Amino acid sequence: MKHLGCKFIGHKLNPVSIQPIAIKEYQYSRCRQKFTEDGYGRIVKLTRFWEENHKVFHDYFSKRMIS
């Protein structure tokens, strides 16, 4: 039923986490699906691949900022 509301009313993207590096995650307010931006700026579904990818970037840049 929650997806039916999205079809009639539409989606509204809310930012979930904005990290110091350029990784942005969004969540639809009604159906709670999570999305992120790929390297080209397109919004894609947040899958396990993208979660691992964000973790690698976060670890790499956090080490760089400390040293």
C-alpha positions in Angstrom: 0.0 0.0 0.0 2.8 2.4 0.7 4.0 2.2 -3.0 0.4 3.0 -4.1 0.6 6.4 -2.3 3.8 7.2 -4.1 2.2 6.5 -7.5 -0.7 8.9 -6.8 1.0 11.6 -4.7 4.5 11.3 -5.8 7.9 10.9 -4.2 9.6 13.5 -2.0 13.3 13.1 -1.5 14.7 14.0 1.9 18.5 14.0 2.5 19.5 11.3 5.0 23.2 11.9 5.5 25.5 14.5 4.0 29.1 13.6 4.7 32.1 15.9 4.5 33.0 14.3 1.2 30.7 14.4 -1.7 28.6 11.4 -0.8 24.9 12.1 -0.5 22.1 9.7 0.5 18.4 10.4 0.1 15.2 8.7 1.3 11.7 8.9 0.0 9.4 10.3 2.7 6.5 7.9 2.0 8.0 4.5 1.0 11.3 4.9 2.9 13.4 3.7 -0.1 17.0 4.9 0.0 18.9 6.4 -2.9 22.3 7.9 -3.6 24.1 9.7 -6.4 26.4 7.9 -8.8 29.6 9.3 -10.3 27.6 11.1 -13.0 25.2 12.8 -10.6 22.2 10.5 -11.4 20.1 9.2 -8.5 20.3 5.5 -8.1 18.9 3.0 -5.6 21.2 2.5 -2.6 22.2 -1.2 -2.9 24.8 -3.1 -1.1 27.4 -2.2 -3.8 26.8 1.5 -3.2 26.9 1.1 0.6 30.3 -0.6 0.4 31.5 1.9 -2.1 30.6 4.8 0.2 32.3 3.1 3.1 35.6 2.8 1.1 35.5 6.4 0.1 34.7 7.5 3.6 37.6 5.5 5.1 40.0 6.7 2.4 39.1 10.4 2.8 38.9 10.3 6.6 42.5 9.0 6.7 43.6 11.7 4.3 42.0 14.5 6.3 43.6 13.4 9.5 47.2 13.2 8.1 
